[in-house]
Amino acid sequence: MKAPKIVYIGAGSMSFGIPTFRDIFSQPLLKGSTLCLVDIDEENLDRMHRLALKMNAVSGQELQIIATTERREVLEGADFVINSLAIDRCELWKQDFAVPKKYGIRHCLGENGGPGALYFTMRTLPLILDIVHDMEELCPDAYFLNFSNPETRLVLGVNMYTRIKCVGLCHGIFMAKDQICDILGREDHNSIQLFGAGMNHFQWVTSIRDVETGEDLYPEFREKEATYDPTFMPYLRKMFHVFGLYPTCSDDHFGEYQAYGYEAGEEGYNFAWDEQDRVRMKKEIEDVISGREAADKWLSPSGERAVQLLVALHFNKQTVLPSAIVYNGGAIPQLPDDVAVEVPVVADASGVHKLQVPELPDAIIAMLNNQVSAQRMSVRAAFNGSKEMAYQALLVDPVINSTIAAEKINEELFALNAPYIHPCRASK
């Protein structure tokens, strides 16, 4: 079988770039593949290109590596397009958080739920759809594997308006796995298997089992959680006590979706830490490129799932993924078909097959249904580039508690994001 052609858009991302490189350069089946790195930030692209060349030489993978700022130069004939782009990520995200706060909206992170998620979608979905329309022309059979947030809304938009096969990947369920292992007192975090269902960052663990024996560990988890350190993930555990299933993936991520979610913390994302960490990562990358640090430290799987999914699809290596963001289409029968959900899937050469989720408690379905209209309206507002629809989307979001605040938020954030907002076209 021929080696695949992989196009990585947003390759300058260090958050997802290094894990993606680790997975590509440590996977023997990808030897001889073509890897095309795309980013409009030439400095970041050059750094990651040099890192890829170094890892290619050390790993012996013999990949053909191309770097470009023009995606159309490399999309033709691609088998997979991996995406981790973000538009002026931190500066605009700061506004997504600060502007609603200024007008009295209490929220957590401003990223995947609430007013921040609306404007993350308003500026990001048009660019994603432009890329995917290029794929329809140049590589119509390729898969679009997405890391960019807000995943639930972006995956829904691609499915609603294009013919491209799209899957979102997130490590949120593995964050929950680590938490559950801590509570169970298990040092080997690979000794348990989780499945979950819901929406991205708003998901519930439906199954906890021992990998070797298949034993249901939920009863043991309930018993040990009852006496565990009460300062550990207090908001998730409050939701667990009320609704009966443990949520993923952290207090603040989960709280983004709820009117009272600010109780999980109102500090927002730690942008100062992010800036410092990027300085650290840049130095670490340069140290690896120069040989001051050994490149083979990154020649092992990262734990992310995009490359694992890619290998399953291309080489027919049937693989179960405990969680992927997909168009619902009946995977959670209690929710409408036309929303995006995060559920377990099985992948092989015939495609990505959603595993139907066992019936969820009515109260959890009710909470998920609170997000259905917010999700749909934000996608439609972004697709139409409509300020009026964005205002409507704010007013159906459970985090918003004031029409006056919503109007002011919409005025300010629409103006800030105007360079990236435009009406889109549909291909289906």
Secondary structure in CASP SS format (residue, H / E / C, confidence):
PFRMAT SS
TARGET T0000
AUTHOR 0000-0000-0000
METHOD secondary structure of the structure
MODEL  1
M C 1.00
K C 1.00
A C 1.00
P C 1.00
K E 1.00
I E 1.00
V E 1.00
Y E 1.00
I E 1.00
G C 1.00
A C 1.00
G C 1.00
S C 1.00
M H 1.00
S H 1.00
F H 1.00
G H 1.00
I H 1.00
P H 1.00
T H 1.00
F H 1.00
R H 1.00
D H 1.00
I H 1.00
F H 1.00
S C 1.00
Q C 1.00
P H 1.00
L H 1.00
L H 1.00
K C 1.00
G C 1.00
S C 1.00
T E 1.00
L E 1.00
C E 1.00
L E 1.00
V E 1.00
D C 1.00
I C 1.00
D C 1.00
E H 1.00
E H 1.00
N H 1.00
L H 1.00
D H 1.00
R H 1.00
M H 1.00
H H 1.00
R H 1.00
L H 1.00
A H 1.00
L H 1.00
K H 1.00
M H 1.00
N H 1.00
A H 1.00
V H 1.00
S H 1.00
G C 1.00
Q C 1.00
E C 1.00
L C 1.00
Q E 1.00
I E 1.00
I E 1.00
A E 1.00
T E 1.00
T C 1.00
E C 1.00
R C 1.00
R H 1.00
E H 1.00
V H 1.00
L H 1.00
E C 1.00
G C 1.00
A C 1.00
D C 1.00
F E 1.00
V E 1.00
I E 1.00
N E 1.00
S C 1.00
L C 1.00
A C 1.00
I C 1.00
D C 1.00
R H 1.00
C H 1.00
E H 1.00
L H 1.00
W H 1.00
K H 1.00
Q H 1.00
D H 1.00
F H 1.00
A H 1.00
V H 1.00
P H 1.00
K H 1.00
K H 1.00
Y C 1.00
G C 1.00
I C 1.00
R C 1.00
H C 1.00
C C 1.00
L C 1.00
G C 1.00
E C 1.00
N C 1.00
G C 1.00
G H 1.00
P H 1.00
G H 1.00
A H 1.00
L H 1.00
Y H 1.00
F H 1.00
T H 1.00
M H 1.00
R H 1.00
T H 1.00
L H 1.00
P H 1.00
L H 1.00
I H 1.00
L H 1.00
D H 1.00
I H 1.00
V H 1.00
H H 1.00
D H 1.00
M H 1.00
E H 1.00
E H 1.00
L H 1.00
C C 1.00
P C 1.00
D C 1.00
A C 1.00
Y E 1.00
F E 1.00
L E 1.00
N E 1.00
F C 1.00
S C 1.00
N C 1.00
P C 1.00
E H 1.00
T H 1.00
R H 1.00
L H 1.00
V H 1.00
L H 1.00
G H 1.00
V H 1.00
N H 1.00
M H 1.00
Y H 1.00
T C 1.00
R C 1.00
I C 1.00
K E 1.00
C E 1.00
V E 1.00
G E 1.00
L C 1.00
C C 1.00
H C 1.00
G H 1.00
I H 1.00
F H 1.00
M H 1.00
A H 1.00
K H 1.00
D H 1.00
Q H 1.00
I H 1.00
C H 1.00
D H 1.00
I H 1.00
L H 1.00
G C 1.00
R C 1.00
E C 1.00
D C 1.00
H H 1.00
N H 1.00
S H 1.00
I E 1.00
Q E 1.00
L E 1.00
F E 1.00
G E 1.00
A E 1.00
G E 1.00
M E 1.00
N C 1.00
H C 1.00
F E 1.00
Q E 1.00
W E 1.00
V E 1.00
T E 1.00
S E 1.00
I E 1.00
R E 1.00
D E 1.00
V C 1.00
E C 1.00
T C 1.00
G C 1.00
E C 1.00
D E 1.00
L C 1.00
Y H 1.00
P H 1.00
E H 1.00
F H 1.00
R H 1.00
E H 1.00
K H 1.00
E H 1.00
A C 1.00
T C 1.00
Y C 1.00
D C 1.00
P C 1.00
T C 1.00
F C 1.00
M C 1.00
P H 1.00
Y H 1.00
L H 1.00
R H 1.00
K H 1.00
M H 1.00
F H 1.00
H H 1.00
V H 1.00
F H 1.00
G C 1.00
L C 1.00
Y C 1.00
P E 1.00
T E 1.00
C C 1.00
S C 1.00
D H 1.00
D H 1.00
H H 1.00
F H 1.00
G H 1.00
E C 1.00
Y C 1.00
Q C 1.00
A C 1.00
Y C 1.00
G H 1.00
Y H 1.00
E H 1.00
A H 1.00
G C 1.00
E C 1.00
E C 1.00
G C 1.00
Y C 1.00
N C 1.00
F H 1.00
A H 1.00
W H 1.00
D H 1.00
E H 1.00
Q H 1.00
D H 1.00
R H 1.00
V H 1.00
R H 1.00
M H 1.00
K H 1.00
K H 1.00
E H 1.00
I H 1.00
E H 1.00
D H 1.00
V H 1.00
I H 1.00
S H 1.00
G C 1.00
R C 1.00
E C 1.00
A C 1.00
A H 1.00
D H 1.00
K H 1.00
W H 1.00
L C 1.00
S C 1.00
P C 1.00
S C 1.00
G C 1.00
E C 1.00
R C 1.00
A H 1.00
V H 1.00
Q H 1.00
L H 1.00
L H 1.00
V H 1.00
A H 1.00
L H 1.00
H H 1.00
F H 1.00
N C 1.00
K C 1.00
Q C 1.00
T E 1.00
V E 1.00
L E 1.00
P E 1.00
S E 1.00
A E 1.00
I E 1.00
V E 1.00
Y E 1.00
N C 1.00
G C 1.00
G C 1.00
A C 1.00
I C 1.00
P C 1.00
Q C 1.00
L C 1.00
P C 1.00
D C 1.00
D C 1.00
V C 1.00
A E 1.00
V E 1.00
E E 1.00
V E 1.00
P E 1.00
V E 1.00
V E 1.00
A E 1.00
D E 1.00
A C 1.00
S C 1.00
G E 1.00
V E 1.00
H E 1.00
K E 1.00
L C 1.00
Q C 1.00
V C 1.00
P C 1.00
E C 1.00
L C 1.00
P C 1.00
D H 1.00
A H 1.00
I H 1.00
I H 1.00
A H 1.00
M H 1.00
L H 1.00
N H 1.00
N H 1.00
Q H 1.00
V H 1.00
S H 1.00
A H 1.00
Q H 1.00
R H 1.00
M H 1.00
S H 1.00
V H 1.00
R H 1.00
A H 1.00
A H 1.00
F H 1.00
N H 1.00
G C 1.00
S C 1.00
K H 1.00
E H 1.00
M H 1.00
A H 1.00
Y H 1.00
Q H 1.00
A H 1.00
L H 1.00
L H 1.00
V C 1.00
D C 1.00
P C 1.00
V C 1.00
I C 1.00
N C 1.00
S C 1.00
T H 1.00
I H 1.00
A H 1.00
A H 1.00
E H 1.00
K H 1.00
I H 1.00
N H 1.00
E H 1.00
E H 1.00
L H 1.00
F H 1.00
A H 1.00
L H 1.00
N H 1.00
A H 1.00
P H 1.00
Y H 1.00
I C 1.00
H C 1.00
P C 1.00
C C 1.00
R C 1.00
A C 1.00
S C 1.00
K C 1.00
END
